[in-house]
């Protein structure tokens, strides 16, 4: 049985910690802004080069595949060499990918840009580990919530900017995204300081034996009862269900409510705004009141109820209530689960396990849209929501006693 790790050293408090978090939030926002400037344009670029639906799907999924393969490697690299250099190298690879995208005149170059971009995107786990290093345990869920609020803001603004600047020329979105990466590198190099703490020693004074990336990934399956494995699985199932449902949401809304391409954006904007507001303004106080373990279970319930509610929605009022439960559920679940994961593993393996979490999340983000799309076509438009809700509710069993491993941390007054 794994016990809570206590290798937490005193961390810079107050203004210093907040300053580091602010730099990370800006870095994550700019990174996501560049990514989402490109993503909505990809199908149109591919179509102009003769691609059909299958090839477009391959291009989209290649990013997730590269990301899920690279995430543990980035995490282990950051554990060994530091978060800052790992982040800067990852941003540099993204800049190269965007430049290739800007001048891609063949499908294989588009595919190459997506693979390189996905490999650089594995640094999501590095940023999460950076936040865990830079903040006190009692502040991690709130800080990770602020970080995800910043990325959600990038998700909301990126497509709009990309659609706007593409009128300046076909190369402009890719070059602008690459330019944002270069700005990000300069910004991070100047303002981001290394905060990784020395690894804790074992009880006998020896250095801990570090797991390899492959070993850590497989351990989630071979030792599913361990708290770290359970947290990774909770995250993967919940985010897969959410992303998979989002993938078929447009089909559902079009079939039941007559939503079109001109109006679907409002629904995703609604979700995005709620996500930013809840994570940035309310999550910290709610975590302080309920604790990470308990709040994550509430989040799972909110997410499942929202999914089921969608299947029953018949008017815009019930639809708004059901859709509104989704960002509440994800805001309460993902930052808390990630914060607990940072506490149940040794500091020397924090980056690695953040990467493992992203790997399993990447697998489900690829698999769930396919599964739920098949269910939508085969079993009816309500079936994807019931399948997702059932699997999400099942994760309550995985998190039933997580307080034993990541006990609630009470702030000093």
C-alpha positions, 0 to 999 in steps of 0.5 A, a space after each residue: 500500500 502506498 502512503 502519502 509522501 511527505 517530501 514537501 519542503 517550504 515553498 516560497 509564499 505569498 507574492 513570490 509563489 503568486 508571481 511564479 503562477 502568473 508567469 505559468 498562466 501567461 505561458 499556458 495561455 499563449 501556448 494554447 492560443 497558438 494551438 487553437 489558432 491552427 486547429 480549426 483551420 487544419 481540415 480546410 488546409 488538408 482538404 485543399 491538398 486533396 484530403 478526405 475525412 479519414 485523412 483529416 481524422 488521421 491528422 487530428 488524432 496524430 497530435 494526440 498520439 504524439 502527445 500521449 507518447 511524449 508526455 511521460 518522457 517530458 515529465 521524466 526529463 523535467 524531473 531529471 533536468 528541471 521544469 524550465 529547460 523542458 518547457 523551453 525545449 517543448 515550446 521551441 519544438 512547437 514553434 518549428 511545427 507551426 512554421 512547417 504548418 505555415 508552409 506545408 504544401 503536401 499532406 505529409 508535411 501537415 502530418 509532420 507538423 502535427 506530430 512535432 506539435 504533439 510531441 512538444 505538446 507533452 509539456 502540459 505535464 511539465 507545466 502542471 508539475 511546475 505548478 505543483 512545485 511552486 505552490 503549497 499543497 493546500 493551494 495546488 487545486 486552486 492554482 491548477 484551476 487558475 492554470 486551466 482557466 488560462 488555457 480555457 481563455 486561450 481555447 476561447 480566443 484562439 479560433 477567433 484570431 485564427 479565422 481573422 488572421 487567415 485573411 491576411 494570407 495562408 501562411 499568416 496563422 502558422 507564422 503568427 502561432 510560431 511567433 507566439 511560441 518565440 515570444 513565449 520562450 523569451 518570456 519564460 526564459 526571462 521570468 520563469 525560475 526553476 522551482 524543482 526541489 531536491 528529491 526526498 531520501 528514503 528512510 535509510 538515507 538512500 536515494 529513491 529509485 526512479 521508475 522509467 517512463 514505460 514502467 510508470 505507464 504500465 504500473 497504472 494497469 498492473 497495480 490499479 489499486 495504488 492511489 496514483 493509478 486510481 487518480 490517473 484512471 479517474 482523470 482519464 475516464 472523466 476527461 475521455 467522457 467529457 471530450 467524447 461527448 463534446 465531439 458528438 454534441 454538435 450532432 446531438 444539438 443539430 438533430 434535436 434542436 436544429 443547431 447549425 454551424 452558425 450557432 454551435 459556437 455559442 454553446 461552446 462559448 457558454 461552456 468555456 466562459 463558465 469554466 473560466 469563471 468557476 476555476 478562476 473565481 470560486 474553485 479555491 474557496 470551494 476546495 478550502 471548504 470541502 477538500 480535494 478528495 470530497 470535491 472531486 467526487 462531487 465533480 464526478 457526480 455533477 459531470 454525470 448528472 450533466 451528461 444524463 441531463 443532456 439526453 433528456 433536454 427538450 428545451 433551451 432552459 433544460 439544455 442550458 442547465 444540463 450543459 452548465 453542469 459539465 464545466 462545473 463537473 470538470 472544474 471540480 474534478 480535474 484540478 483536484 485529481 491532479 493536485 492529489 496526484 502531485 501529493 501521493 507520488 514522490 517529488 522526484 517522480 512528480 513530472 513523470 506521473 503528470 506525464 503518465 496522467 496525460 498519456 492515459 488522458 490522451 488515450 481516452 481522448 482518442 478512444 471515447 469520440 470513436 466509441 460514442 460516435 459509433 453509439 450515436 449511429 448505432 444505438 440512438 442519440 441518447 446512448 453516448 450520454 448514458 454510456 459516458 455518465 455510467 463510466 464517469 459514475 463508476 470512478 466514484 469507486 476509484 476515489 472512495 477513500 482517497 482522503 487516506 492518501 491525500 488528506 485534506 490540508 487545512 490552511 494556517 490562519 
